[in-house]
Amino acid sequence: MRGRNLLVVAIGVALVSVWGLTPGIAGGGGAGGLYIDVDPAHPAHAAIRYLVDAGVLVVAETGGEFRGDQALLRYDAALWIHRAMRRMSQALDVAGINTRIGNVEAQIRSLQAELRNTSGQLGRLRNSVTALSAEVQALRAQPGAGNLAGQVRTNFLLGITGVLLGVAAVAMAMFW
């Protein structure tokens, strides 16, 4: 935070030294609704316009004159830097960015926990598949395992037949 403030102050000082100490903004006329003594053809006109539009420079404070040929007072420099820093901090919304970073960090931690959980489940599933594969191999190795499907069909048919015979026996007992 301190480093960012130093950077903003350095930028403010650079702005002040470039635009605030530029001598001889002459011409006058007030064309363009800016300061009455700033010539629209002057190279610094666009920069002054930008700073006025951004609220760093206030035309009403100087009676409508920029007085670019006069020395910059520390008071004025402090006001300009303060306004520039305030505008930059509003534009950056550091608190909002920190909140969003905190939210993203929380989501990352949650995803890491889910990943660990999923990894554990995957390991258990892998162990189950390995155990089942071993059981299948053991069943295939038993004698007569090649006819296992036929044995299953036979057992199924025998089971169904037993059920049908049981139902028939109950029906006969009830009606005879």
N, C-alpha and C positions, 0 to 999 in steps of 0.2 A: 504494500500500500504506500509506504514511504517512497519507494523507488518510482512509483507511478506519479506521485505528487511532484517529485523532483523533475521528472520528465516533463510534466505539464508546465512547471515554472520555467524550465529551460526553453520550452516552445514559446511561452509567453514573453520571455525576455527577448527571444529572437524576433518575435512579432513586433515588440515595442521598438527594438533597435532598427528594424527594417522600415516599418511604417511610421512610427512615432518620431523618429529622429531624422527622417528624410527632409532635407532642407528645401525650401523654395517651392512649395506647392502654390504656385501663383496663378493668376489668370482671372479669378473671380467670376462673377456673373451668376453663380448658384444654379447653373443649368443641371438638370437631372434630379432636382429635389434633394441634393445632398447638402454639403456645406456651401455657403455662398462664396467662399474664397478658393474652392477646389475646381480647377479647370477639368472638364470631362476628357480632354485630350492628354492629361498628365498620366504617366505610366502607373502611378499609385492610385489612380481614381478607382479602378475595379477593386483593389484591396480595401480601400477605405469604405467603399460601398458594401462590400462583404461584411466588414466588421460592424458597420452601422446596422445592416440587416440582421446580423447575429446578436445584436444587443451589446456588443463589447464597447463600441463607441456610441455616445448619445449626443445628438446634435444640439438638443435644448440646453445641455450643460454649458456650452461655450458661446451661447448667444448666436448660434448659426455659423460660426467661423471655426475652421479647423486650425488655422494659424500654424501651418506646417513649417514655417521658417523660424519658429521659436523653439527654445530648448524644452525638452520634456521634463515635467516635474515628477518627482518620485510619487507624489500623491496620485497624479494621473496614471502613472505606470501601475501603481498598486491597484487602482480601480479597474484598469483594463485587464490586468492579469487575473484579478479576482473574478471578473465577469466571464473571462474566457475559461477559467478553470471550472466555474459553476456550470457553464454551458456544456463543457466537455463531460463533467461528471453526470449531468442529466442525460446526455446522449449515451454515455456508456452504461448507466444504470448498473453500477458495480454490485449493489446488493442483490439485484435481480439475477445477475449472472452468477453470483456466489450461490444463490438459492438453487438455480438450475443445475449448477455443478454438483451441489449436495444431493439433489434428486437423482442425477445420473449415477453418482457414486453409490447411492442406496440401491438403485436398480442393478448395478454391476455386482454388488455384494449378494443380492437376492439371486441373480442368475448364477453366480458362483456356487451358492448353496444348492440350487436346483441341479447344477451340473454334477456336484459331488454326489448328491442323492441318486441321480440318474446313472452315474458311473457305478455306484454300489449295486443298483438294481440290475444293471447290465452284467456285472460280474456274477451275481447270483443266477441270472438267467443262463449265462455261459456255462456255469457249473451244472445246472439242471440239464442242459442240452448234452453236455459231456456224459453225465450219468445215464441219460436215456440212450445215447448212442452205445454206451458200453452194454446196457441191458439188451438192446437189439442185437448187438454182436453176439452176446451170450446165447440168446434165443436161436439165432441162426446156426450157432455151433452145435446145438443139441441134435441128437438123432431124430430124424423125421421132421425136421423144421421146414424142409422144402414143401411139405404138404400141410403146412400150418393153416393156410386159407381154407383148404378142404375140411380140415378138422373143425374149424370155426363154423363153417356152413352146416356141417353134420350136427354139431352141438346145438346150433340155433334151431334146426329143424326138429331135433329131439325135444328141445325145450318147448317149442310151440305145440308139438304133438302131445306132450305131457299136459300142457295147459288145457288143450281141447278135450283130452280124455277126462281130465278132472272136472271140467264144466259139464261134460256129458254125464258123468257119474252123479254129480249133484242133481242134475235135471232128472235123471232116472229115479233117484231116491225121493225126490219131491213129488213126482207124479205117479209112482207105483207103490 
